[in-house]
Amino acid sequence: MAAHDLEKRVEVLEVKVAALEDLPERVSAVESQIVQLRDEMRVGFSAVHQDVDDLGATLRAETHDLGDTLRGEMRDLGDALRGEMRDLGGTLRQEMRALNEDTQNQMRVLHEDVIDRISRIGEGARRPRRRRK
């Protein structure tokens, strides 16, 4: 029986050794897959890095263009605002002159009215008084 067990054990060992004989090929296959994966990942990360760089450059260019556009619009709006303020200033000066002339005319009328009243008061004081007898 010991010989039978020994034979069985040897057969089991032979099957296991046969399976282990395929192990170097399988490890080499896994190793080549890992190398291939590393290369693919390196290429992929490089492509992603390049895409990010390209997007950054595009974003910077668009931001620069938008900044130039915004500065131009602000300059145009500033010029328009200055023009409107200049026009309004001219209109305001005209209105102030008209109001000043109006005030001066009213002052002349009041002055003439005061002079006329004063002269009437003066005429009333000059009348000779009748003496009573």
CORRA-V613707 format. One record per backbone hydrogen bond with DSSP energy under -0.5 kcal/mol. NH is the residue of the N-H (numbers start at 1). CO is the residue of the C=O. If there is no record, write none. Layout:
((NH;CO) (NH;CO))
This chain:
((5;1) (6;2) (7;3) (8;4) (9;5) (10;6) (11;7) (12;8) (13;9) (14;10) (15;11) (16;12) (17;13) (18;14) (19;15) (20;16) (21;17) (22;18) (22;19) (23;20) (24;20) (26;22) (27;23) (28;24) (29;25) (30;26) (31;27) (32;28) (33;29) (34;30) (35;31) (36;32) (37;33) (38;34) (39;35) (40;36) (41;37) (42;38) (43;39) (44;40) (45;41) (46;42) (47;43) (48;44) (49;45) (50;46) (51;47) (52;48) (53;49) (54;50) (55;51) (56;52) (57;53) (58;54) (59;55) (60;56) (61;57) (62;58) (63;59) (64;60) (65;61) (66;62) (67;63) (68;64) (69;65) (70;66) (71;67) (72;68) (73;69) (74;70) (75;71) (76;72) (77;73) (78;74) (79;75) (80;76) (81;77) (82;78) (83;79) (84;80) (85;81) (86;82) (87;83) (88;84) (89;85) (90;86) (91;87) (92;88) (93;89) (94;90) (95;91) (96;92) (97;93) (98;94) (99;95) (100;96) (101;97) (102;98) (103;99) (104;100) (105;101) (106;102) (107;103) (108;104) (109;105) (110;106) (111;107) (112;108) (113;109) (114;110) (115;111) (116;112) (117;113) (118;114) (119;115) (120;116) (121;117) (122;118) (123;119) (124;120) (125;121) (126;122) (127;123))
